Amino acid sequence: MTGEGNSPGGANERQGNQTNMNAIRTRPVWVTITAACLITGLAMSLRQVLGLYLRPVTMDLNIGREPFSDAMALANLVWGFGAILFGYWSDKYGAGRAAATGVLCSMAGFYLITRASTGTGLLVAGVLLGLGSSGSGVTALVGAVSRAVPPHQRTAAIASLGMATGIATFLAYPYVHVLIESFGWRTSLLIVAGTISLTLPLTVVLAGRPQVAVTTQRAQTMTEAFREAFATPSFWLLTFGFFVCGFHVAFYSVHLPAFVQDQGLGVWVGVWSLMAVGVANIIGTWLAGQSGRFFQKRTVLSTIYFARAALFIGLLVLPITPVTIIATSALLGLFWLSTIPLTSSLVGTFFGTAWMSMLFGFVFLSHQLGSFLGLILAGRLYDVTHSYALMWWISAGLGLAAGLLNLPIKERPVPRLLAAAAE
């Protein structure tokens, strides 16, 4: 009986895989990183601006803030679980198809919001938006970027994804704000869906299976990778800390525009505040990417979480004016997505890059569970108390906890990698 390896089909498959590998091997690093940055930047920035739709959507549909917040919470939860699936897909078969699927799901999610008439319709849209972020967000592409550069450049390369998101977010807030003001929220979402479709051709650049290195690292199976990670205490400390990051980012980005209007401030304050987050995030993420060369990543992560806690307390004790809101947002932006290059790079330090997207996807699931809880609590507590005060206190307390959790992390490779390096 002829085996698959000797069959014409097997030969064709080997030839196809070899062609893909040759394409990946000869592709310039800057091309891979640029394509990944553009895809991630648009995908994540256009998701982050959905907070601008909270008031117009809920007022038009005559529903409370809780259903909209729940839909965004569900999107973040689906994103978290989907990050593991799409991360596996990206590590095993390449990031191109995963990214293209994510873009299509995002387009469908934006469209379904325009068709929603109840909170249930928003939940369905949230599922698709979550899948979209899973495929085209940073979690699915971090492995492709990490494998494109040497280990000493990994943190900086991953930081470029966060910087691209910061730049895109800075542009996305005024862009979407003008669309809403000019065309209304429904038509503006259709234009947003069309905008994100521009990244589809870029997914071709990321097509092809990841190049297989002849080392004991790549011989590891998916099950073995998870077993090794789950047996590493530092992995769990990193994961629990990243939960808090998700809580902070989701709550602030979705509810800040409504919060400032509740204080009697104009819509523009929320827009400019989130733009300030985006601009400062570019600087903060770049600094985080460079910091790994001079400081332990765990120390920088703890500093980030402690600083967030202080800023949230500031919103409780300082007078609420346009200046304090925008200034606080700018400072918070320095510590916004700066956690991503440090956290994902630590995953690479622990376990290598073979299953990096998938394992970071698991860490990111914790981030999205935090996002889910933050949005559920924010919507529920606001509808009950008509205030965000308790949420600011909770956010500050969680920031302190995350800072403490990151301090004991041991920043070194697992024994498997140390043994392979000694061979």
N, C-alpha and C positions, 0 to 999 in steps of 0.2 A: 504494500500500500504506500503510495507516495505521500510523504509528509508535507506539511504546509510550507516548511522552509525550502523544499525543493520544487514546489509547484509554481506554475507561472504566476498565480495570484500572489504567492509569498514573495517571489522575486520582484514583482511590480511594487508590492508594499515596501520592501526594503529599499528599492530604488527611489520611491517617493519620499521615504523618510530621510534617505541620504541627501536628496535634493533640498529638502527643508533644512536639514542641518547645515548644508553648505551655504544656503542663503543666510541663515542666522550667523554663521561663522564669519562671512564676508561683509555683513551689514555693519556700517560704522556705528560706534557706540552712541554718538550724538543723535543719530537718526532714531534709534530705539528710544532714547530718553526723551527726545522732543515729542515724538508721537505719544508716548505714555503721558507726558505732562499735559499736552493739549487735551487728550481724552479725559484724563482725571480732572483737570482744571475745570472744564465745562460741566462735566457730570456732577461734581461735588458742589460747585458754586451755584448752579441752577437749582440744586436741591436745597441749599442753605437759604435761599431767598424766599422760600415758601412762607416764612413768617410774615412777609408783607401781605399775604393773602388772608391772614387770620380774620381780621376785622371785616373786610369787604365780603368774603365768602360767608361767614357766619351771619352777618347782618342781612345779606341778600337771601339766604336760605332760611332765615329766621330760626336759627338754632343757637345754642350756647357755645361757649368756647371749648367745652369739654369734647364734643364730637370731633372737631377739627384737630385738637391736640391729640386725641386718641388715634386718629388716622395717621398722624405724623409719628406717633409712638409705635404703631404697628409697622409703619414703613421702616423705622429704625430696627425693630425686632427682626423683621424679615431680612433686612440687610445683614444683620449679625449672623443668622443661621445660613443665609445664602453665601456669606463670605467664605465659609468653610467649603461649601460645594464648589463655588466658582474658583476658590483658591486651589482646590484639588485639580479641577479642570485645567487651570492655567499652568500648574506645575507639571501635569502629566502630558497635556496635548498642546500647550502654547496659549498665550494670552489673547490672540487675535479673535478667535471665535467667542470666547467668554466676553470680551469687550463689546463686540458687535451685538451679541444677545442682550447685554446690559443696556446699550444705547436704545435698542428697539423697545425694551420693557419700559424705560424711562419715558419715551415718547408716548407710549400707550397710557402710562400713568397720568401724565399731564393732560392728555386728551380726556380721560375719564373724569377728572375733576370738573371739567367744563360741562359734563353731562350729568353730574350728581345733583340730586334734588333733596337728598336726606343724608344723615350721618352714615348710613350703610353704604351709600355710593362712594363716600369719601374713603371708607375703609378698604373697599375694593381697589380704588386708585392707590391707596397706601401700600398695598401688597405689591403692585407692579412697580411702584417707585422704589420700594425696598430691593426688589430683584434687580432693578436697573442699576442701583448703586453698588450692588454686590458684584456685578460683572464689569462695570466701567469705572468703579471707584478705585481708591488706592490699594485696597486689599488684594484685588485680583492682579494688579500690575506691579506690585512691589517686588515679587520674585523675578520677573523679567528684567526689571531695572537692576536689581542686586546681582543677577548673574552676568550682566553686561559689563561690570566693572570689577577691578581687583578688590579684595577685602578691605584694604585701607581707605578706599574711596567709597565704600558702601553707604555709610551714614550720610555723606554729602550728596550722593546720588539720590538716595531716598528723600532727602530734604528738598531736592528740586521738585518733587511731586507736591509737597506741601507749599512751596513757594509759588508754583504754578496755580495752585488752588487759591492762594491768597491774592494773586494778581487778578485771577478771573472773578473772585468774589468782589473785589474792589470795583470792577467794571460791571458786574452783574446787578448789584443793588440799584445804582442809578438807572441802568438799562431797563430793568423790570419795573421800577417805580414809574418811569416815563411811559412804559407800555400800558400799565394799569391806568394811569391818569388819562392817557390819550385814547385808549380803545376799550377800557373796561376790563375787569378781571378775566372774563371768559375768553375773549379774543386774545388777550395778552398771553394766556397759557398756550394757546395754539401756536403763537409766534415763538414762544419758548421751546415748544416741542420741535418746531422747525429748526430752531437754532442748534439744538443738541444733535440733530440729524447730520450736521456738517462734519461731525467727527467720525461718521461711519467709514469713509474712505481711509482714514488713518489706521483703522483696525487691521488693514491688510499688512501694514508695516510690521505688526506684532505677530503675524501668522507664522505657523511652523512649530514643531515640537522643540522643547528646550534641548540644547546640546547635552548629550550624556557624557559625563566625564568618567574615565576608567579609574574609579576609586571605590573604597569600601563605603564611602558616604552615600553614593547613588544606589548602591545595592540594597539599601534599607527600604523595607516595604512601608506602606501607609500605616498599617497597624503598628509596626515596630516604632515608627516615628511618633505616633500618639502615645504609645506606652512609655517611650523614653521621656517625652515631654511631661507627662503626668507624674512621672517619678522624680521630677526635678523641682525642688521647693521654690527656687528663684523664679521659675516659670509661673507658678501660682501667685507669688507676690506681685509679679509684673501684671498678671491678668487681673487680679483684684484691684490694683491701682488704676488700671485703664478703664475699669468700670466707672470710676469717678469722673474721668475725663469725658466720657460719653454723657453722663448726667449733666455736667456743666454746659457742654457745647450745645446740646439739643435744647435744653431749657432756655438758655440765653438767646440763641439765634431765633427761636420760634416765638418767644413771648416778650422779648425786649420791645419790639415796635408797639405792641399793645400796652406794655407797662408805661412807656413814656407818654402815650396819649392819655392814659388814666391819670397821670400827674398834671394834666392840663397843658402839656407841651405839644408842639406841632408834629405832624407826620415826618417832616424833614429831619427832626432830631433823631428819630429811630433809624432813618435811612443813613444819615451821616455817621451815626454811632457804629452801625454795622460796617459801613465803608471804612471807618477808622480801624475796626477789628481786622478787616482784610488787608489794609496797608501795613499795619504793625505786624500782622502775621507773616508777611514776607520777610521782614527783618528778623523776627523771632525764630522763624523756621531756619533761616540761613545761619543764624548764630547757633542754633541747636545742632545743625549739621556740622558746623566747624568745632563745636565744643568737645565732641568725642575724641578729638586729637589731643586735648589738653586736660580734660577732667573725666572722671568716671561717669558713665551715663546715668547710673542710679542716683548719683548726687545731684546732677542737673535736673533729673525728673522730680526729685523731692523738692528742690527749690521752686520748680514750676508750680507744683501743687500748693505749696505753702503761700506763694505769691498770689495765687488765685483766691485762696481763703481770705487773705487780707483785703483784696479788692472787693469781694462780696460783702464783707463787713463794712467797707467804706460806703457802699450803696445804702446801708442801713443808718449810718451815723452822719453822713454828709448831707447838706441841703441838695435837693433834687433840682438842678438847673441844667440847661443845655450844655454848659461848660463842664460840669461834673460828670454828666452822662457820657459825653463824647470823650473826655479825657480818661475816664475809667475804662471805657471800651477800648481806647487806644492802648492803654497799659495791659488790659486783658489780652489784646491781640498778640502781644509779645509772647504770651504763654498759651496760645490757642492751639494750632496744629503742630507746634514745636515738640509735642509729645510723640508724634508719629515716627519721625526718623530715629529718635532715641529708642522707642519701644520696639519697633520692627528690627532695628539694627541689633538690639540685644537678643532677639529671637535668632537672628543669623549668627551671632556670637556663640550662643548656647549650642545650636544644633546644625549649623551650616545652612546652605541655600537650597539643597535638593528639594525639601518640602516647605520652603519658607513661606510661600503665599498661603498654603493650607494651615500651617501652624500659627502664622500671624492672623489668619482668618479666625482661628479659635480665640486668640487673645482679643480680637476685634469683636467677637460675639459678646464678650463681657462688656466691652465699650458700648455696644448697642443695647444690651440689657440695661445698662445705666441710662442710656438715652430714653429707652422705653419707660423706665420707672420715673425719670425726671419729667417727661411730658405727661404721663398719666397723673402724677402727683400735682403738677402745676395746674393742669386743667381742672382737676377735682378740687384742689384747695382754693383756687380762685373762685370757682362757682359757689363754694360754700362760704368763704370769708370775704370775697371781693377785694382781696389783697394778695400781694406777692411776698409780704414780709417774711412769712414762715419759710418760703422757698429760699430766700436769701440766706437765712440762718442754716438751713439744712445744707445748702451748697457750701457754705463756709466750713461747717463741721466735717463734711466729706473731704474737702480739700486738705484739711489737717490730717485726716486718717490716711489718705493716699500718700501724702508726703512721708508719713511714718512707715508705711508699708514698703516703700521703695528703698529705704535706707539699708535693710539687711540683705538685699540682693547680692549674690556672688557673681561677679562679672567675669566668667570664664567658660571655656567650652566644656561640653560633657566628656566623660572619659573616652567614649568612642572616637571623638575627633582628636583628642590628645594622643591616643594610641596610634591613630592613622598618621599623625604628623611625625611621630617618632620612628615610623617604618622607613 
